[in-house]
Amino acid sequence: MFQPRGPVGLVCDAGQPLAISSHWRLGSLHAWLTLQLRFIVFRGPVTLIVRGCRGVRLERAGQGRSISQSATLGFTTDVLYSTMRSETFLPYLRGQQALLNDRFDGGNGVYLYEETPRHGKQPGKVGSWFEGFTDAILKVFGI
């Protein structure tokens, strides 16, 4: 599964079937709280081309780790995915850190994330409320 902003291209064999589907999670309270309403799922043998700010990292989910939601690009369907509140509330209140983090756990699954999230907020910037509002609207539609 990938966030719609993650993949920029794919390479597949013409003889192998590839299925791409978009999954909306409108009936999930968790999806509405995090505004992660849509995921793209790739099924079949494919090489995905993804982009990330200062690189992309692929890790096994077996140890249980949490990362920033803005850094998450994608994960395999056998990963135990959840959302948890970040450790401290004061940096969120100051606009320095997101309130929620993605948590990945499970035996054989992997997840992919950006080394440095590209959507870093600059507190005190004029128009930052408008930027946050438009980011939230685009995130609902998976853009």
NORURLIN-V904721 format. One line per field, one symbol per residue. ss: DSSP state (~ for helix, > for strand, _ for the rest). phi: phi as a letter, one per 40 degrees, with the letter a starting at -180 (. if undefined). burial: + if it has 24 or more other ideal C-beta (glycine too) atoms within 12 Angstrom, else -. Layout:
ss = ???
phi = ???
burial = ???
//
This chain:
ss = _>____>>>>>_______>>>>>>____~~~~~~___>>>>>>___>>>>_____>>>>>____>>>>___>>>>____>>>>>>____~~~~______>>>>>>____>>>>>_____________~~~~~~~~~~~~~___
phi = .bcccccbaabacccbcbbbbbbcbccbcdccccfbcbbbbbbhcabcbbbacfhbbbbccccgabbcccccbaacccccbabbcccbccccccgcaccbbcbbahcbcbbbacdbdcbccbcgccgccccccccccccdcgb
burial = +++++++--------------------------+++++++++-----+-+-+---+--+-+---++++++++++++--+-+-+--------------++++++++---++++++--+-+---------------+---+--+-
//
